[in-house]
Amino acid sequence: MHILKAFLADNRGATAIEYGLIAALIGGAIVSAFGIFTGSLQAIFNVIGNNLPAN
């Protein structure tokens, strides 16, 4: 019982888990932003490509 109480009271790994969750949230936001802007970015590149002279 003493070992279980000591294990539950130990919070040394909590900071690493919190940083991992924050990194996962930031990564998810970046992936979502790329998904949102993909269509408009592709349209911009198509306009640029169509206006470049052909060699």
PyMOL Python script that loads the backbone (N, CA, C, O; Angstrom):
from pymol import cmd

cmd.read_pdbstr("""\
ATOM      1  N   MET A   1       0.830  -1.187   0.000  1.00  0.00           N
ATOM      2  CA  MET A   1       0.000   0.000   0.000  1.00  0.00           C
ATOM      3  C   MET A   1       0.872   1.248   0.000  1.00  0.00           C
ATOM      4  O   MET A   1       0.539   2.240  -0.647  1.00  0.00           O
ATOM      5  N   HIS A   2       1.986   1.202   0.722  1.00  0.00           N
ATOM      6  CA  HIS A   2       2.891   2.348   0.793  1.00  0.00           C
ATOM      7  C   HIS A   2       3.509   2.638  -0.576  1.00  0.00           C
ATOM      8  O   HIS A   2       3.707   3.797  -0.941  1.00  0.00           O
ATOM      9  N   ILE A   3       3.811   1.584  -1.326  1.00  0.00           N
ATOM     10  CA  ILE A   3       4.406   1.747  -2.654  1.00  0.00           C
ATOM     11  C   ILE A   3       3.397   2.404  -3.599  1.00  0.00           C
ATOM     12  O   ILE A   3       3.780   3.253  -4.404  1.00  0.00           O
ATOM     13  N   LEU A   4       2.139   2.035  -3.517  1.00  0.00           N
ATOM     14  CA  LEU A   4       1.104   2.617  -4.370  1.00  0.00           C
ATOM     15  C   LEU A   4       0.916   4.094  -4.062  1.00  0.00           C
ATOM     16  O   LEU A   4       0.785   4.900  -4.983  1.00  0.00           O
ATOM     17  N   LYS A   5       0.901   4.464  -2.788  1.00  0.00           N
ATOM     18  CA  LYS A   5       0.763   5.867  -2.410  1.00  0.00           C
ATOM     19  C   LYS A   5       1.971   6.675  -2.893  1.00  0.00           C
ATOM     20  O   LYS A   5       1.818   7.805  -3.356  1.00  0.00           O
ATOM     21  N   ALA A   6       3.146   6.107  -2.787  1.00  0.00           N
ATOM     22  CA  ALA A   6       4.346   6.802  -3.249  1.00  0.00           C
ATOM     23  C   ALA A   6       4.322   6.964  -4.768  1.00  0.00           C
ATOM     24  O   ALA A   6       4.739   7.998  -5.290  1.00  0.00           O
ATOM     25  N   PHE A   7       3.834   5.944  -5.476  1.00  0.00           N
ATOM     26  CA  PHE A   7       3.748   6.024  -6.933  1.00  0.00           C
ATOM     27  C   PHE A   7       2.758   7.095  -7.367  1.00  0.00           C
ATOM     28  O   PHE A   7       3.034   7.855  -8.295  1.00  0.00           O
ATOM     29  N   LEU A   8       1.613   7.163  -6.708  1.00  0.00           N
ATOM     30  CA  LEU A   8       0.606   8.158  -7.064  1.00  0.00           C
ATOM     31  C   LEU A   8       1.030   9.571  -6.693  1.00  0.00           C
ATOM     32  O   LEU A   8       0.622  10.526  -7.354  1.00  0.00           O
ATOM     33  N   ALA A   9       1.829   9.722  -5.667  1.00  0.00           N
ATOM     34  CA  ALA A   9       2.288  11.048  -5.237  1.00  0.00           C
ATOM     35  C   ALA A   9       3.450  11.548  -6.086  1.00  0.00           C
ATOM     36  O   ALA A   9       3.737  12.745  -6.089  1.00  0.00           O
ATOM     37  N   ASP A  10       4.123  10.654  -6.806  1.00  0.00           N
ATOM     38  CA  ASP A  10       5.273  11.031  -7.622  1.00  0.00           C
ATOM     39  C   ASP A  10       4.799  11.746  -8.876  1.00  0.00           C
ATOM     40  O   ASP A  10       4.028  11.178  -9.649  1.00  0.00           O
ATOM     41  N   ASN A  11       5.245  12.989  -9.099  1.00  0.00           N
ATOM     42  CA  ASN A  11       4.802  13.749 -10.265  1.00  0.00           C
ATOM     43  C   ASN A  11       5.979  14.198 -11.126  1.00  0.00           C
ATOM     44  O   ASN A  11       5.896  15.229 -11.793  1.00  0.00           O
ATOM     45  N   ARG A  12       7.063  13.444 -11.120  1.00  0.00           N
ATOM     46  CA  ARG A  12       8.243  13.823 -11.896  1.00  0.00           C
ATOM     47  C   ARG A  12       8.001  13.753 -13.394  1.00  0.00           C
ATOM     48  O   ARG A  12       8.581  14.547 -14.135  1.00  0.00           O
ATOM     49  N   GLY A  13       7.176  12.846 -13.863  1.00  0.00           N
ATOM     50  CA  GLY A  13       6.930  12.711 -15.291  1.00  0.00           C
ATOM     51  C   GLY A  13       5.809  13.595 -15.810  1.00  0.00           C
ATOM     52  O   GLY A  13       5.554  13.633 -17.014  1.00  0.00           O
ATOM     53  N   ALA A  14       5.138  14.305 -14.915  1.00  0.00           N
ATOM     54  CA  ALA A  14       3.998  15.114 -15.329  1.00  0.00           C
ATOM     55  C   ALA A  14       4.413  16.230 -16.274  1.00  0.00           C
ATOM     56  O   ALA A  14       3.687  16.521 -17.224  1.00  0.00           O
ATOM     57  N   THR A  15       5.540  16.853 -16.049  1.00  0.00           N
ATOM     58  CA  THR A  15       5.980  17.950 -16.900  1.00  0.00           C
ATOM     59  C   THR A  15       6.276  17.452 -18.308  1.00  0.00           C
ATOM     60  O   THR A  15       5.921  18.120 -19.279  1.00  0.00           O
ATOM     61  N   ALA A  16       6.904  16.318 -18.437  1.00  0.00           N
ATOM     62  CA  ALA A  16       7.198  15.760 -19.755  1.00  0.00           C
ATOM     63  C   ALA A  16       5.910  15.437 -20.506  1.00  0.00           C
ATOM     64  O   ALA A  16       5.821  15.670 -21.711  1.00  0.00           O
ATOM     65  N   ILE A  17       4.932  14.913 -19.816  1.00  0.00           N
ATOM     66  CA  ILE A  17       3.643  14.612 -20.443  1.00  0.00           C
ATOM     67  C   ILE A  17       2.954  15.896 -20.879  1.00  0.00           C
ATOM     68  O   ILE A  17       2.374  15.945 -21.963  1.00  0.00           O
ATOM     69  N   GLU A  18       3.007  16.937 -20.050  1.00  0.00           N
ATOM     70  CA  GLU A  18       2.391  18.216 -20.409  1.00  0.00           C
ATOM     71  C   GLU A  18       3.062  18.814 -21.644  1.00  0.00           C
ATOM     72  O   GLU A  18       2.381  19.316 -22.538  1.00  0.00           O
ATOM     73  N   TYR A  19       4.391  18.763 -21.695  1.00  0.00           N
ATOM     74  CA  TYR A  19       5.093  19.273 -22.871  1.00  0.00           C
ATOM     75  C   TYR A  19       4.742  18.447 -24.107  1.00  0.00           C
ATOM     76  O   TYR A  19       4.611  19.000 -25.199  1.00  0.00           O
ATOM     77  N   GLY A  20       4.593  17.167 -23.956  1.00  0.00           N
ATOM     78  CA  GLY A  20       4.198  16.317 -25.071  1.00  0.00           C
ATOM     79  C   GLY A  20       2.806  16.656 -25.590  1.00  0.00           C
ATOM     80  O   GLY A  20       2.578  16.679 -26.799  1.00  0.00           O
ATOM     81  N   LEU A  21       1.880  16.918 -24.677  1.00  0.00           N
ATOM     82  CA  LEU A  21       0.527  17.301 -25.082  1.00  0.00           C
ATOM     83  C   LEU A  21       0.520  18.652 -25.788  1.00  0.00           C
ATOM     84  O   LEU A  21      -0.193  18.834 -26.775  1.00  0.00           O
ATOM     85  N   ILE A  22       1.304  19.593 -25.291  1.00  0.00           N
ATOM     86  CA  ILE A  22       1.397  20.908 -25.929  1.00  0.00           C
ATOM     87  C   ILE A  22       1.980  20.766 -27.334  1.00  0.00           C
ATOM     88  O   ILE A  22       1.474  21.378 -28.275  1.00  0.00           O
ATOM     89  N   ALA A  23       3.025  19.976 -27.485  1.00  0.00           N
ATOM     90  CA  ALA A  23       3.627  19.757 -28.801  1.00  0.00           C
ATOM     91  C   ALA A  23       2.631  19.095 -29.750  1.00  0.00           C
ATOM     92  O   ALA A  23       2.581  19.442 -30.930  1.00  0.00           O
ATOM     93  N   ALA A  24       1.846  18.157 -29.256  1.00  0.00           N
ATOM     94  CA  ALA A  24       0.847  17.494 -30.093  1.00  0.00           C
ATOM     95  C   ALA A  24      -0.229  18.482 -30.535  1.00  0.00           C
ATOM     96  O   ALA A  24      -0.666  18.438 -31.686  1.00  0.00           O
ATOM     97  N   LEU A  25      -0.660  19.363 -29.653  1.00  0.00           N
ATOM     98  CA  LEU A  25      -1.656  20.369 -30.014  1.00  0.00           C
ATOM     99  C   LEU A  25      -1.114  21.341 -31.056  1.00  0.00           C
ATOM    100  O   LEU A  25      -1.814  21.689 -32.007  1.00  0.00           O
ATOM    101  N   ILE A  26       0.123  21.776 -30.883  1.00  0.00           N
ATOM    102  CA  ILE A  26       0.727  22.692 -31.854  1.00  0.00           C
ATOM    103  C   ILE A  26       0.879  21.998 -33.202  1.00  0.00           C
ATOM    104  O   ILE A  26       0.602  22.595 -34.242  1.00  0.00           O
ATOM    105  N   GLY A  27       1.317  20.745 -33.191  1.00  0.00           N
ATOM    106  CA  GLY A  27       1.438  19.980 -34.430  1.00  0.00           C
ATOM    107  C   GLY A  27       0.093  19.811 -35.129  1.00  0.00           C
ATOM    108  O   GLY A  27       0.007  19.922 -36.352  1.00  0.00           O
ATOM    109  N   GLY A  28      -0.942  19.546 -34.365  1.00  0.00           N
ATOM    110  CA  GLY A  28      -2.281  19.426 -34.947  1.00  0.00           C
ATOM    111  C   GLY A  28      -2.761  20.733 -35.553  1.00  0.00           C
ATOM    112  O   GLY A  28      -3.406  20.736 -36.601  1.00  0.00           O
ATOM    113  N   ALA A  29      -2.450  21.848 -34.895  1.00  0.00           N
ATOM    114  CA  ALA A  29      -2.825  23.154 -35.430  1.00  0.00           C
ATOM    115  C   ALA A  29      -2.092  23.447 -36.730  1.00  0.00           C
ATOM    116  O   ALA A  29      -2.678  24.004 -37.658  1.00  0.00           O
ATOM    117  N   ILE A  30      -0.821  23.079 -36.808  1.00  0.00           N
ATOM    118  CA  ILE A  30      -0.047  23.303 -38.032  1.00  0.00           C
ATOM    119  C   ILE A  30      -0.607  22.465 -39.180  1.00  0.00           C
ATOM    120  O   ILE A  30      -0.760  22.966 -40.294  1.00  0.00           O
ATOM    121  N   VAL A  31      -0.910  21.212 -38.920  1.00  0.00           N
ATOM    122  CA  VAL A  31      -1.467  20.339 -39.954  1.00  0.00           C
ATOM    123  C   VAL A  31      -2.826  20.868 -40.415  1.00  0.00           C
ATOM    124  O   VAL A  31      -3.122  20.844 -41.610  1.00  0.00           O
ATOM    125  N   SER A  32      -3.646  21.342 -39.492  1.00  0.00           N
ATOM    126  CA  SER A  32      -4.949  21.906 -39.852  1.00  0.00           C
ATOM    127  C   SER A  32      -4.785  23.165 -40.694  1.00  0.00           C
ATOM    128  O   SER A  32      -5.521  23.365 -41.660  1.00  0.00           O
ATOM    129  N   ALA A  33      -3.838  24.003 -40.339  1.00  0.00           N
ATOM    130  CA  ALA A  33      -3.606  25.236 -41.097  1.00  0.00           C
ATOM    131  C   ALA A  33      -3.156  24.907 -42.519  1.00  0.00           C
ATOM    132  O   ALA A  33      -3.602  25.554 -43.466  1.00  0.00           O
ATOM    133  N   PHE A  34      -2.286  23.918 -42.684  1.00  0.00           N
ATOM    134  CA  PHE A  34      -1.871  23.516 -44.030  1.00  0.00           C
ATOM    135  C   PHE A  34      -3.062  22.981 -44.817  1.00  0.00           C
ATOM    136  O   PHE A  34      -3.179  23.234 -46.016  1.00  0.00           O
ATOM    137  N   GLY A  35      -3.931  22.255 -44.158  1.00  0.00           N
ATOM    138  CA  GLY A  35      -5.121  21.735 -44.833  1.00  0.00           C
ATOM    139  C   GLY A  35      -6.060  22.835 -45.274  1.00  0.00           C
ATOM    140  O   GLY A  35      -6.672  22.738 -46.338  1.00  0.00           O
ATOM    141  N   ILE A  36      -6.182  23.871 -44.479  1.00  0.00           N
ATOM    142  CA  ILE A  36      -7.079  24.977 -44.809  1.00  0.00           C
ATOM    143  C   ILE A  36      -6.540  25.781 -45.984  1.00  0.00           C
ATOM    144  O   ILE A  36      -7.295  26.163 -46.879  1.00  0.00           O
ATOM    145  N   PHE A  37      -5.230  26.038 -45.983  1.00  0.00           N
ATOM    146  CA  PHE A  37      -4.644  26.909 -46.996  1.00  0.00           C
ATOM    147  C   PHE A  37      -4.158  26.183 -48.244  1.00  0.00           C
ATOM    148  O   PHE A  37      -3.601  26.819 -49.138  1.00  0.00           O
ATOM    149  N   THR A  38      -4.353  24.882 -48.329  1.00  0.00           N
ATOM    150  CA  THR A  38      -3.849  24.128 -49.470  1.00  0.00           C
ATOM    151  C   THR A  38      -4.495  24.574 -50.776  1.00  0.00           C
ATOM    152  O   THR A  38      -3.804  24.754 -51.778  1.00  0.00           O
ATOM    153  N   GLY A  39      -5.795  24.752 -50.775  1.00  0.00           N
ATOM    154  CA  GLY A  39      -6.497  25.147 -51.996  1.00  0.00           C
ATOM    155  C   GLY A  39      -6.070  26.516 -52.499  1.00  0.00           C
ATOM    156  O   GLY A  39      -5.810  26.688 -53.690  1.00  0.00           O
ATOM    157  N   SER A  40      -5.996  27.481 -51.608  1.00  0.00           N
ATOM    158  CA  SER A  40      -5.605  28.824 -52.042  1.00  0.00           C
ATOM    159  C   SER A  40      -4.138  28.863 -52.452  1.00  0.00           C
ATOM    160  O   SER A  40      -3.783  29.583 -53.385  1.00  0.00           O
ATOM    161  N   LEU A  41      -3.294  28.117 -51.787  1.00  0.00           N
ATOM    162  CA  LEU A  41      -1.881  28.071 -52.163  1.00  0.00           C
ATOM    163  C   LEU A  41      -1.707  27.425 -53.534  1.00  0.00           C
ATOM    164  O   LEU A  41      -0.881  27.873 -54.329  1.00  0.00           O
ATOM    165  N   GLN A  42      -2.467  26.393 -53.811  1.00  0.00           N
ATOM    166  CA  GLN A  42      -2.398  25.747 -55.118  1.00  0.00           C
ATOM    167  C   GLN A  42      -2.885  26.705 -56.204  1.00  0.00           C
ATOM    168  O   GLN A  42      -2.317  26.735 -57.296  1.00  0.00           O
ATOM    169  N   ALA A  43      -3.914  27.475 -55.923  1.00  0.00           N
ATOM    170  CA  ALA A  43      -4.411  28.445 -56.904  1.00  0.00           C
ATOM    171  C   ALA A  43      -3.364  29.517 -57.194  1.00  0.00           C
ATOM    172  O   ALA A  43      -3.206  29.928 -58.344  1.00  0.00           O
ATOM    173  N   ILE A  44      -2.657  29.970 -56.180  1.00  0.00           N
ATOM    174  CA  ILE A  44      -1.608  30.973 -56.378  1.00  0.00           C
ATOM    175  C   ILE A  44      -0.500  30.419 -57.268  1.00  0.00           C
ATOM    176  O   ILE A  44      -0.042  31.102 -58.183  1.00  0.00           O
ATOM    177  N   PHE A  45      -0.068  29.198 -57.010  1.00  0.00           N
ATOM    178  CA  PHE A  45       0.982  28.592 -57.826  1.00  0.00           C
ATOM    179  C   PHE A  45       0.504  28.346 -59.261  1.00  0.00           C
ATOM    180  O   PHE A  45       1.294  28.453 -60.199  1.00  0.00           O
ATOM    181  N   ASN A  46      -0.765  28.021 -59.439  1.00  0.00           N
ATOM    182  CA  ASN A  46      -1.295  27.843 -60.791  1.00  0.00           C
ATOM    183  C   ASN A  46      -1.271  29.163 -61.558  1.00  0.00           C
ATOM    184  O   ASN A  46      -0.921  29.179 -62.738  1.00  0.00           O
ATOM    185  N   VAL A  47      -1.632  30.258 -60.915  1.00  0.00           N
ATOM    186  CA  VAL A  47      -1.593  31.570 -61.564  1.00  0.00           C
ATOM    187  C   VAL A  47      -0.164  31.920 -61.935  1.00  0.00           C
ATOM    188  O   VAL A  47       0.093  32.387 -63.044  1.00  0.00           O
ATOM    189  N   ILE A  48       0.757  31.701 -61.028  1.00  0.00           N
ATOM    190  CA  ILE A  48       2.167  31.987 -61.313  1.00  0.00           C
ATOM    191  C   ILE A  48       2.669  31.122 -62.459  1.00  0.00           C
ATOM    192  O   ILE A  48       3.345  31.613 -63.363  1.00  0.00           O
ATOM    193  N   GLY A  49       2.342  29.844 -62.422  1.00  0.00           N
ATOM    194  CA  GLY A  49       2.795  28.933 -63.476  1.00  0.00           C
ATOM    195  C   GLY A  49       2.198  29.278 -64.839  1.00  0.00           C
ATOM    196  O   GLY A  49       2.869  29.147 -65.862  1.00  0.00           O
ATOM    197  N   ASN A  50       0.953  29.714 -64.854  1.00  0.00           N
ATOM    198  CA  ASN A  50       0.308  30.059 -66.126  1.00  0.00           C
ATOM    199  C   ASN A  50       0.861  31.368 -66.695  1.00  0.00           C
ATOM    200  O   ASN A  50       0.815  31.568 -67.908  1.00  0.00           O
ATOM    201  N   ASN A  51       1.378  32.254 -65.859  1.00  0.00           N
ATOM    202  CA  ASN A  51       1.892  33.541 -66.329  1.00  0.00           C
ATOM    203  C   ASN A  51       3.379  33.525 -66.650  1.00  0.00           C
ATOM    204  O   ASN A  51       3.899  34.516 -67.164  1.00  0.00           O
ATOM    205  N   LEU A  52       4.072  32.444 -66.365  1.00  0.00           N
ATOM    206  CA  LEU A  52       5.480  32.350 -66.712  1.00  0.00           C
ATOM    207  C   LEU A  52       5.620  32.015 -68.197  1.00  0.00           C
ATOM    208  O   LEU A  52       4.844  31.223 -68.733  1.00  0.00           O
ATOM    209  N   PRO A  53       6.591  32.607 -68.850  1.00  0.00           N
ATOM    210  CA  PRO A  53       6.790  32.277 -70.267  1.00  0.00           C
ATOM    211  C   PRO A  53       7.328  30.849 -70.432  1.00  0.00           C
ATOM    212  O   PRO A  53       8.134  30.373 -69.633  1.00  0.00           O
ATOM    213  N   ALA A  54       6.863  30.191 -71.479  1.00  0.00           N
ATOM    214  CA  ALA A  54       7.333  28.829 -71.750  1.00  0.00           C
ATOM    215  C   ALA A  54       8.661  28.890 -72.501  1.00  0.00           C
ATOM    216  O   ALA A  54       8.848  29.750 -73.361  1.00  0.00           O
ATOM    217  N   ASN A  55       9.569  27.995 -72.183  1.00  0.00           N
ATOM    218  CA  ASN A  55      10.878  27.961 -72.863  1.00  0.00           C
ATOM    219  C   ASN A  55      10.866  26.964 -73.967  1.00  0.00           C
ATOM    220  O   ASN A  55      11.873  26.792 -74.654  1.00  0.00           O
TER     221      ASN A  55
END
""", "prot")
cmd.dss("prot")
cmd.show_as("cartoon", "prot")
cmd.util.cbc("prot")
cmd.orient("prot")
